[in-house]
Amino acid sequence: MSDPKRFLLAAVMGWPVMHSRSPLMHNYWFDKLELAGAYVPLAIEPGKLGPALRALHPLGFSGCNLTIPHKEDAMAIVDEVDEVAKAIGAISCVVVRSDGSLFGTNNDWFGFINNLKQEQPGWRADAGPIAVIGAGGGSRAVCYGLMREGATEIRLVNRTRERAEAIANEVGGPIAVLPWEARHDALDGVAMAVNTTSQGMVGQAALDLRLDRLPNTALAADIIYIPLETPYLAAARARGNPTINGLGMLLHQGRPAWKMWFGIEPEVTTELHERMQRSILGH
Ligand code: ATR
């Protein structure tokens, strides 16, 4: 449990970092829970992650989140990497222990799965085949989470096939790698299709994916949250599919981080969701 006399501190380290919506979310929780504390964005250049992480303890930080480009590099810096971060191959959350040592884990899979559970209460990983498009860091967390929840078939497609094969090997379980050209047909009969590529993100081209094979009942998910509705999600919604965007994944991964840093698990409320949406929409 956190010490009420201590000013609670946590951060996000990235490069760039000023676009991050994490400070808004964590500072909302400090306010709501009436705790004295702050969550700050720290712009840490590539190559300076080691000294930055080592400074957390003397500065009194409980821990930090990591974003681009630090998630993989942190694996070689922290003192202990848990099994989850090892399986995903990246650290999203660092915890500073009382002796100053650094513990690295990954909460992105938890964010993805728990957002699904909150937004789609009947959702089950074993409801049918799941298509996952993309094989970067986001895909690793999504595939790990889906496997952990008992997915029975994941069809994984990526422009660069080797990266998809590496996920299938490292995450394990029933992950079938299909060629990039097969992505449209891979949607045939699925219960869910997830975009984990950067396609559709602000400033990027739309994901090149035809939805004609996607069953009308299938859940279309994206891990992108800027924009809130990618062209892929807009196309899925237009044909009547339920959709889920990436904002909730960001919100829910914050809960276990707080538990580890401050001993409290905060809630993802409608008010928090709306506040984050307003910030992303620019008002
Ligand atoms: P993240 O950690 O956010 O997932 P990443 O590791 O850079 O980011 O992964 C980006 C994903 O988007 C990858 O699956 C990438 O495909 P490649 O592995 O072939 O690079 C995918 N991606 C990026 N640009 C793409 C494009 N123009 N067409 C298809 N996929 C693309």
Boltz pocket constraint, residues with backbone or C-beta under 6 A from the ligand:
constraints:
  - pocket:
      binder: B
      contacts: [[A, 133], [A, 134], [A, 135], [A, 136], [A, 137], [A, 138], [A, 139], [A, 158], [A, 159], [A, 160], [A, 161], [A, 163], [A, 196], [A, 197], [A, 198], [A, 199]]
      max_distance: 6.0
